[in-house]
């Protein structure tokens, strides 16, 4: 096994473990944005965005391994989702932000977790 593939598998193992935090954190953030904003909601938002960015970086660095046999994650759809999130952020609308996270990013996070799990990492 090449060093690159070994490093990618190690990265996916870290991602799998991280999923136990980022997925529930994103779900909590969605709930807070929709129903019950807390004093630390903005802080949670920043942490979730950092986590999503990290997972996107993992995808970018492991895309050949992730999409080797079939396209599990569409890079163009992800780029569109990031663009939509940028527009929603400018509007400062919590409901639209929650929808963007729920529709575009939560499925991505869950797919990345499943990919990592099925690769036996």
FENDA-V987880 format. One record per pair of residues at least 12 apart in sequence whose ideal C-beta (glycine too) atoms are under 6 Angstrom apart, sorted by the first residue. I is the first residue (numbers start at 1). J is the second residue. D is the distance in Angstrom with one decimal. If there is no record, write none. Layout:
# FENDA-V987880
i | j | d
I | J | D
I | J | D
This chain:
# FENDA-V987880
i | j | d
8 | 62 | 4.5
8 | 65 | 4.9
9 | 121 | 5.5
11 | 58 | 5.5
12 | 116 | 4.2
12 | 119 | 5.9
12 | 121 | 4.6
13 | 121 | 4.0
15 | 58 | 5.1
15 | 112 | 6.0
15 | 116 | 5.1
16 | 116 | 3.8
16 | 117 | 6.0
16 | 121 | 5.7
19 | 113 | 3.8
22 | 51 | 4.2
22 | 109 | 5.8
23 | 109 | 5.3
25 | 48 | 5.5
26 | 48 | 5.2
26 | 101 | 6.0
26 | 106 | 5.6
29 | 44 | 5.2
29 | 45 | 6.0
29 | 48 | 5.1
30 | 98 | 4.6
30 | 101 | 5.3
30 | 102 | 5.2
33 | 94 | 4.2
33 | 97 | 5.5
33 | 98 | 3.9
34 | 98 | 4.7
52 | 105 | 5.5
55 | 112 | 5.4
66 | 115 | 5.3
72 | 115 | 5.5
73 | 111 | 5.9
81 | 104 | 3.6
84 | 100 | 5.9
85 | 100 | 5.1
88 | 100 | 4.9
